[in-house]
């Protein structure tokens, strides 16, 4: 059985004591317990300028599903300490498909058995036994005498040792991302953790109030400790997010889980066994801050390396390209439009000046997939006329105010910035119409275009390179699909 315990944070004295008791009961009853600190329901009162990303902690609750838990115990009074009743109720209704017990009475929801004059540790202890019975029969156990249990003690020196061991990663690390993740796991294992996992998304996931976040379907397991042993993971170690907390058939454990984030970006999840030192006030926040900081360093180093490789690739491409005319000035000698150099120069200027909050960038790649055949069968003069015709067509579709250019012999690129969302779909419809028209213009050959049009919300961390890469990958996928359908 797997029980989920939803609390606010372990800086809260009450929550630490509830976790202390709940852990003891879970060990005695031999059930899995997952402690999920998601801090507080966000209200106008909690949206302080000094902590603008506090809402990011709540994302841990978005991973909860029927595949994960048999029953949830929720301390709604602490999670919703500043929230009105309706917001608390709305929060609880998110988990309608899972049996729920609240720690304090809430209208319309089942509450654990009340215990007079009990400590918070005792409440947590009894809540687990109530949850076990409720998961099995949908009824609470008959009230009985309070059980006695031995409360766990915190080793303050061990808590400091774990923080010190893991913080050494900031100094003692290697560049290779995979080795770096395993290095983090190594430090945690040396510090005494028997179970831990670091799961990261391939790309950071945006989560803010303007753009509702949705948990991606998959996540990468980057570092793992099982029974005190480091399990090395390859780049393709992908797991379904719906199964993150699904360890019902594994060895019994109490697990602590928190999201890792940086500003508006969700990075992934950190999970580990819940050990006594986690009850030391402030320990878990220190631990998460260190691990998240290390992961950000790895991520930035990785991107730096990829950017360096991309620049080297461009330099090699330019060196091999024998079209000297295309590298002199900013104009394409054939169409009179921008060449590769001119397009990138103006594209960067456009983004710098126009791409800001509440705007949308549209990036397009257009490939003349029939140009090679036209040149081979009808000669380069006819091929040149086909290229010029495509250039004029693109001006009709995207408008003279767009930035577009011929970046390779048979490929064009376009970039525009709009204040209105959804313009990408309008442009796709125009391209469908114009492409159909283009294919009927010549009786001698088929002048056909393949294209990708992608729309991007403003993001201060989004680069032109990333937008072009996504658009190019989209075009490649469309080409593969065309080949499959032929």
C-alpha positions as CSV (number, residue, x, y, z in Angstrom):
1,X,0.0,0.0,0.0
2,X,1.2,3.5,-0.8
3,X,0.0,6.5,1.3
4,X,0.5,10.1,0.3
5,X,1.0,12.6,3.0
6,X,0.4,16.2,1.7
7,X,1.9,18.9,4.0
8,X,3.0,22.5,3.7
9,X,6.7,22.5,4.6
10,X,9.2,21.1,7.0
11,X,10.1,24.5,8.3
12,X,6.7,24.3,10.1
13,X,7.0,22.7,13.6
14,X,3.6,21.1,13.4
15,X,4.3,19.4,10.0
16,X,7.7,18.1,11.2
17,X,6.0,16.4,14.1
18,X,3.2,14.9,12.0
19,X,5.8,13.5,9.7
20,X,7.7,12.1,12.6
21,X,4.7,10.1,13.8
22,X,3.5,9.1,10.3
23,X,6.9,7.7,9.5
24,X,6.9,5.5,12.7
25,X,3.4,4.2,11.9
26,X,4.3,3.4,8.3
27,X,7.4,1.4,9.4
28,X,5.3,-0.5,12.0
29,X,2.5,-1.3,9.5
30,X,4.9,-2.0,6.7
31,X,3.3,0.4,4.2
32,X,4.9,2.9,1.8
33,X,4.6,6.5,2.8
34,X,5.4,9.4,0.5
35,X,5.7,12.8,2.1
36,X,4.9,15.7,-0.3
37,X,5.7,19.2,0.9
38,X,4.1,21.6,-1.5
39,X,4.0,24.7,0.7
40,X,0.9,26.9,0.4
41,X,-2.1,27.5,-1.8
42,X,-1.3,30.8,-3.5
43,X,-3.5,33.8,-2.8
44,X,-3.1,37.5,-3.2
45,X,-1.8,37.6,0.3
46,X,1.0,35.1,-0.4
47,X,2.2,36.6,-3.7
48,X,4.9,38.8,-2.2
49,X,7.5,40.5,-4.4
50,X,10.2,39.1,-2.2
51,X,9.3,35.4,-3.1
52,X,7.7,35.6,-6.5
53,X,8.2,31.9,-7.3
54,X,6.7,30.5,-4.1
55,X,3.9,28.9,-6.2
56,X,6.4,26.6,-7.9
57,X,6.5,24.3,-4.8
58,X,2.8,23.4,-5.4
59,X,3.8,21.6,-8.6
60,X,4.6,18.5,-6.6
61,X,0.9,17.9,-6.1
62,X,0.3,17.9,-9.9
63,X,2.1,14.5,-10.1
64,X,-0.5,12.8,-7.9
65,X,-2.7,10.3,-9.7
66,X,-4.6,7.1,-9.1
67,X,-1.6,5.1,-10.4
68,X,0.4,6.5,-7.5
69,X,-1.5,6.3,-4.2
70,X,-4.1,4.2,-2.5
71,X,-5.1,7.0,-0.1
72,X,-4.1,10.6,0.6
73,X,-3.8,12.2,4.0
74,X,-3.9,16.0,3.6
75,X,-3.1,18.7,6.2
76,X,-5.3,21.2,4.4
77,X,-5.3,23.7,7.3
78,X,-1.6,24.3,6.9
79,X,-1.4,24.0,3.1
80,X,-4.3,26.5,2.9
81,X,-3.4,28.6,5.9
82,X,-4.1,31.9,4.1
83,X,-6.7,30.6,1.6
84,X,-10.5,31.0,1.8
85,X,-12.7,28.0,2.3
86,X,-13.6,27.8,-1.4
87,X,-10.0,27.6,-2.4
88,X,-9.3,24.9,0.1
89,X,-12.3,22.9,-1.2
90,X,-11.2,23.4,-4.8
91,X,-7.7,22.1,-3.8
92,X,-9.1,18.9,-2.2
93,X,-11.4,18.2,-5.2
94,X,-8.4,17.9,-7.4
95,X,-7.9,14.5,-5.9
96,X,-11.5,13.2,-6.3
97,X,-10.5,9.9,-7.8
98,X,-8.3,9.0,-4.8
99,X,-9.6,8.3,-1.2
100,X,-8.8,11.4,0.9
101,X,-8.6,11.9,4.6
102,X,-8.0,15.4,6.0
103,X,-6.2,15.9,9.3
104,X,-8.7,18.5,10.5
105,X,-12.5,18.7,9.7
106,X,-13.5,20.1,6.4
107,X,-17.1,20.2,5.1
108,X,-17.8,17.6,2.5
109,X,-14.6,15.6,3.2
110,X,-13.7,12.7,5.5
111,X,-11.5,13.5,8.5
112,X,-9.2,11.2,10.5
113,X,-10.5,10.2,14.0
114,X,-10.2,13.1,16.4
115,X,-7.7,12.6,19.3
116,X,-8.1,14.9,22.3
117,X,-5.0,16.5,23.7
118,X,-2.7,14.5,21.4
119,X,0.7,15.7,20.2
120,X,1.1,16.4,16.5
121,X,3.4,13.3,16.3
122,X,0.6,11.2,17.7
123,X,-1.8,12.7,15.2
124,X,0.5,11.8,12.3
125,X,0.9,8.3,13.7
126,X,-2.8,7.6,14.1
127,X,-3.5,9.2,10.7
128,X,-1.5,6.5,8.9
129,X,-3.5,3.7,10.7
130,X,-6.7,5.5,9.8
131,X,-5.6,5.8,6.2
132,X,-4.8,2.1,6.0
133,X,-8.3,1.1,7.1
134,X,-9.9,3.7,5.0
135,X,-8.1,2.6,1.8
136,X,-9.3,-1.0,2.4
137,X,-12.9,-0.5,3.5
138,X,-13.8,3.2,3.0
139,X,-14.5,3.4,6.7
140,X,-12.5,4.6,9.6
141,X,-11.4,2.3,12.4
142,X,-13.5,2.4,15.6
143,X,-12.0,4.8,18.0
144,X,-9.6,3.1,20.4
145,X,-7.0,3.9,23.0
146,X,-4.0,5.9,21.8
147,X,-1.2,3.7,20.7
148,X,2.3,4.1,22.1
149,X,5.2,4.4,19.8
150,X,8.9,5.3,20.0
151,X,9.7,8.7,18.4
152,X,12.8,8.9,16.2
153,X,15.7,11.0,17.3
154,X,17.5,13.6,15.2
155,X,21.3,13.3,14.9
156,X,22.3,17.0,14.5
157,X,25.9,16.2,13.7
158,X,24.8,13.7,10.9
159,X,22.6,16.4,9.4
160,X,25.5,18.8,9.1
161,X,27.7,16.0,7.7
162,X,25.2,15.2,4.9
163,X,24.9,18.9,3.9
164,X,28.7,19.2,3.9
165,X,29.2,16.0,1.8
166,X,26.7,17.1,-0.9
167,X,28.0,20.7,-1.0
168,X,31.4,19.4,-2.0
169,X,29.9,18.7,-5.4
170,X,30.1,22.4,-6.1
171,X,33.9,22.2,-6.0
172,X,34.6,18.6,-6.9
173,X,32.8,18.0,-10.2
174,X,33.5,17.0,-13.8
175,X,32.0,18.5,-16.9
176,X,30.4,15.4,-18.4
177,X,26.7,15.8,-17.4
178,X,26.1,12.0,-16.8
179,X,29.2,11.7,-14.6
180,X,28.1,14.8,-12.7
181,X,24.7,13.4,-11.9
182,X,26.2,10.1,-10.8
183,X,28.7,12.1,-8.7
184,X,25.8,13.7,-6.9
185,X,24.4,10.2,-6.2
186,X,27.8,9.1,-5.0
187,X,27.9,11.9,-2.4
188,X,24.4,11.2,-1.2
189,X,25.2,7.5,-0.8
190,X,28.4,8.3,1.1
191,X,26.3,10.5,3.4
192,X,24.1,7.5,4.2
193,X,21.1,7.7,1.9
194,X,19.9,4.2,0.8
195,X,17.4,5.5,-1.7
196,X,17.4,8.6,-3.8
197,X,16.5,9.7,-7.3
198,X,17.1,12.8,-9.4
199,X,14.6,13.1,-12.3
200,X,15.0,15.9,-14.8
201,X,13.2,17.1,-18.0
202,X,15.0,17.2,-21.2
203,X,14.0,20.9,-21.5
204,X,13.1,23.2,-18.6
205,X,9.3,23.4,-18.3
206,X,7.7,26.8,-18.0
207,X,5.2,27.2,-15.1
208,X,3.5,30.5,-14.4
209,X,0.1,32.1,-14.0
210,X,-0.1,33.2,-17.6
211,X,0.7,29.8,-19.1
212,X,-0.8,26.9,-17.2
213,X,1.8,24.1,-16.7
214,X,0.9,20.6,-17.5
215,X,3.1,17.7,-16.2
216,X,4.9,16.2,-19.3
217,X,4.4,12.6,-20.1
218,X,8.0,11.5,-19.5
219,X,11.0,12.5,-17.5
220,X,14.7,11.4,-17.4
221,X,16.0,9.5,-14.4
222,X,19.5,11.0,-14.1
223,X,20.8,9.7,-10.8
224,X,19.7,6.9,-8.6
225,X,20.6,5.1,-5.4
226,X,19.0,1.8,-4.5
227,X,19.9,0.0,-1.3
228,X,22.8,2.3,-0.9
229,X,24.3,1.4,-4.3
230,X,24.6,3.8,-7.2
231,X,22.8,2.7,-10.3
232,X,24.3,4.3,-13.4
233,X,21.8,5.6,-15.8
234,X,22.2,6.1,-19.6
235,X,20.9,9.0,-21.6
236,X,17.7,7.1,-22.6
237,X,16.6,6.2,-19.1
238,X,13.1,7.6,-19.5
239,X,10.2,7.0,-17.2
240,X,6.5,7.9,-17.3
241,X,5.7,10.7,-14.9
242,X,2.5,8.9,-13.9
243,X,4.7,6.2,-12.4
244,X,7.1,8.4,-10.4
245,X,5.5,7.4,-7.0
246,X,4.4,3.9,-8.1
247,X,6.7,1.7,-6.0
248,X,4.0,-0.4,-4.4
249,X,5.8,-3.6,-5.2
250,X,9.2,-2.5,-4.1
251,X,10.8,-2.8,-0.6
252,X,8.9,-0.7,2.0
253,X,10.1,2.9,2.3
254,X,9.1,6.3,3.5
255,X,9.9,8.7,0.7
256,X,10.4,12.5,0.6
257,X,9.6,14.2,-2.7
258,X,10.1,17.9,-3.8
259,X,10.1,19.7,-7.1
260,X,13.2,21.4,-8.3
261,X,12.8,24.7,-10.2
262,X,14.6,27.8,-11.2
263,X,12.4,31.0,-11.4
264,X,9.6,30.1,-13.8
265,X,11.1,26.8,-15.0
266,X,10.3,23.4,-13.5
267,X,13.5,21.3,-13.7
268,X,12.3,18.0,-12.3
269,X,11.9,16.1,-9.0
270,X,14.2,15.1,-6.2
271,X,13.1,12.0,-4.2
272,X,14.9,10.2,-1.4
273,X,14.2,8.1,1.6
274,X,12.9,10.1,4.6
275,X,15.6,9.9,7.2
276,X,15.5,11.5,10.7
277,X,17.8,14.4,9.8
278,X,15.1,15.7,7.5
279,X,13.2,16.7,10.6
280,X,16.0,19.2,11.5
281,X,14.5,22.6,10.8
282,X,15.7,24.0,7.5
283,X,17.6,20.9,6.5
284,X,15.5,19.9,3.4
285,X,15.5,23.5,2.0
286,X,19.3,23.6,2.3
287,X,19.6,20.2,0.7
288,X,17.3,21.1,-2.2
289,X,19.0,24.5,-2.8
290,X,22.4,22.8,-3.0
291,X,21.2,20.1,-5.4
292,X,19.3,22.5,-7.6
293,X,22.3,24.9,-7.7
294,X,24.6,22.0,-8.8
295,X,22.1,20.9,-11.5
296,X,21.9,24.5,-12.8
297,X,25.7,24.6,-13.1
298,X,25.7,21.3,-15.0
299,X,22.9,22.5,-17.3
300,X,24.7,25.8,-18.1
301,X,27.9,24.0,-18.7
302,X,26.1,21.5,-21.0
303,X,24.5,24.3,-23.0
304,X,27.8,26.2,-23.2
305,X,29.4,23.1,-24.7
306,X,26.5,22.6,-27.2
307,X,26.6,26.3,-28.2
308,X,30.4,26.0,-28.8
309,X,29.8,22.9,-30.9
310,X,27.1,24.7,-32.9
311,X,29.4,27.6,-33.6
312,X,32.1,25.3,-34.8
313,X,29.6,23.5,-37.0
314,X,28.6,26.9,-38.6
315,X,32.2,27.8,-39.1
316,X,32.9,24.5,-40.9
317,X,29.7,24.9,-43.0
318,X,30.8,28.4,-44.1
319,X,34.3,27.1,-44.9
320,X,32.9,24.3,-47.1
321,X,30.3,26.4,-48.8
322,X,31.7,27.5,-52.2
323,X,29.0,30.0,-52.9
324,X,31.2,33.1,-52.2
325,X,28.6,35.5,-53.4
326,X,26.3,34.3,-50.6
327,X,28.8,35.5,-48.0
328,X,29.5,38.9,-49.4
329,X,27.1,41.6,-48.3
330,X,23.6,41.0,-46.9
331,X,21.6,40.3,-50.1
332,X,21.0,37.1,-52.0
333,X,22.4,37.6,-55.6
334,X,19.5,35.7,-57.2
335,X,16.3,36.9,-55.4
336,X,17.5,40.2,-54.2
337,X,16.2,39.2,-50.7
338,X,18.4,38.7,-47.7
339,X,21.0,36.0,-47.8
340,X,22.0,33.8,-44.8
341,X,24.3,36.5,-43.3
342,X,21.7,39.2,-43.8
343,X,18.8,37.1,-42.4
344,X,20.6,36.3,-39.2
345,X,21.8,39.8,-38.6
346,X,18.3,41.3,-39.1
347,X,16.6,38.4,-37.2
348,X,18.7,39.1,-34.1
349,X,18.0,42.8,-34.3
350,X,14.2,42.1,-34.6
351,X,14.2,39.9,-31.6
352,X,16.2,42.4,-29.5
353,X,13.9,45.3,-30.4
354,X,10.5,43.7,-30.7
355,X,10.3,40.4,-28.9
356,X,9.2,41.3,-25.4
357,X,6.5,40.5,-22.8
358,X,3.1,39.7,-24.4
359,X,4.5,39.2,-27.9
360,X,4.9,36.1,-30.1
361,X,7.6,35.1,-32.5
362,X,6.8,33.1,-35.6
363,X,9.7,31.2,-37.2
364,X,9.4,29.4,-40.5
365,X,11.5,27.2,-42.6
366,X,10.6,26.6,-46.3
367,X,12.3,23.9,-48.3
368,X,12.1,23.7,-52.2
369,X,12.3,19.9,-52.2
370,X,11.8,19.8,-56.0
371,X,14.6,22.3,-57.0
372,X,17.2,19.6,-57.5
373,X,15.1,17.8,-60.0
374,X,14.2,21.0,-61.8
375,X,17.9,21.9,-62.2
376,X,18.8,18.4,-63.4
377,X,16.0,18.0,-65.9
378,X,15.3,21.6,-67.1
379,X,18.5,23.4,-66.4
380,X,19.7,25.9,-63.8
381,X,18.0,28.8,-65.6
382,X,14.7,27.2,-65.0
383,X,15.7,26.4,-61.5
384,X,16.6,30.1,-60.9
385,X,13.2,31.2,-62.1
386,X,11.6,28.7,-59.7
387,X,13.6,30.1,-56.8
388,X,12.5,33.7,-57.7
389,X,8.9,32.6,-57.9
390,X,9.1,31.1,-54.4
391,X,10.7,34.3,-53.1
392,X,7.8,36.3,-54.4
393,X,5.3,33.8,-53.0
394,X,6.7,34.1,-49.6
395,X,6.5,37.8,-49.7
396,X,2.8,37.4,-50.5
397,X,2.2,35.0,-47.6
398,X,4.3,36.7,-44.9
399,X,4.3,40.3,-46.0
400,X,7.0,42.7,-46.9
401,X,7.4,43.7,-43.2
402,X,8.7,40.2,-42.3
403,X,12.3,39.2,-42.1
404,X,12.9,36.5,-44.7
405,X,15.9,35.3,-46.7
406,X,17.4,32.5,-48.7
407,X,19.7,30.8,-46.3
408,X,20.7,27.9,-48.5
409,X,20.3,27.2,-52.2
410,X,16.9,25.5,-51.8
411,X,15.9,26.8,-48.3
412,X,14.3,30.0,-47.0
413,X,13.7,31.2,-43.5
414,X,11.2,33.7,-42.1
415,X,10.8,35.4,-38.7
416,X,8.1,37.8,-37.5
417,X,7.0,39.2,-34.2
418,X,3.3,39.7,-33.4
419,X,1.3,41.1,-30.5
420,X,-1.6,38.8,-31.3
421,X,-1.4,35.1,-30.4
422,X,-2.3,32.4,-32.9
423,X,-1.0,34.2,-36.1
424,X,1.0,31.0,-36.9
425,X,-2.2,29.1,-37.7
426,X,-3.3,31.9,-40.1
427,X,0.1,31.8,-41.9
428,X,-0.1,28.0,-42.2
429,X,-3.5,28.3,-44.0
430,X,-2.0,30.9,-46.4
431,X,0.9,28.6,-47.1
432,X,-1.4,25.7,-47.9
433,X,-3.3,27.8,-50.4
434,X,-0.2,29.3,-52.0
435,X,1.6,26.0,-52.2
436,X,-1.4,24.4,-53.9
437,X,-1.5,27.3,-56.4
438,X,2.3,27.1,-57.0
439,X,2.1,23.4,-57.9
440,X,-0.4,24.1,-60.7
441,X,1.5,27.0,-62.3
442,X,3.9,25.0,-64.4
443,X,2.9,22.3,-66.8
444,X,6.5,21.1,-67.1
445,X,7.4,20.4,-63.5
446,X,6.1,20.3,-60.0
447,X,7.4,23.2,-57.9
448,X,6.5,21.9,-54.4
449,X,7.4,23.4,-51.0
450,X,7.8,21.7,-47.6
451,X,7.6,24.0,-44.7
452,X,7.4,24.3,-40.9
453,X,5.8,27.3,-39.1
454,X,6.3,27.5,-35.3
455,X,5.0,30.0,-32.8
456,X,6.8,30.9,-29.6
457,X,5.6,32.8,-26.5
458,X,8.0,35.4,-25.2
459,X,10.6,34.0,-22.9
460,X,13.7,36.0,-21.8
461,X,15.7,32.8,-21.9
462,X,14.5,31.7,-25.4
463,X,17.2,32.2,-28.1
464,X,17.0,32.5,-31.9
465,X,19.1,29.4,-32.1
466,X,16.6,27.4,-30.0
467,X,13.6,28.6,-32.0
468,X,15.4,27.8,-35.3
469,X,16.4,24.4,-34.0
470,X,12.8,23.5,-33.0
471,X,11.4,24.7,-36.3
472,X,14.1,22.7,-38.3
473,X,13.4,19.6,-36.3
474,X,9.7,20.0,-36.9
475,X,10.4,20.3,-40.7
476,X,12.5,17.1,-40.5
477,X,9.6,15.2,-38.8
478,X,7.2,16.4,-41.5
479,X,9.6,15.2,-44.2
480,X,9.8,11.8,-42.5
481,X,6.0,11.6,-42.3
482,X,5.7,12.5,-46.1
483,X,8.2,9.7,-46.9
484,X,6.2,7.2,-44.8
485,X,2.9,8.1,-46.5
486,X,4.4,7.7,-50.0
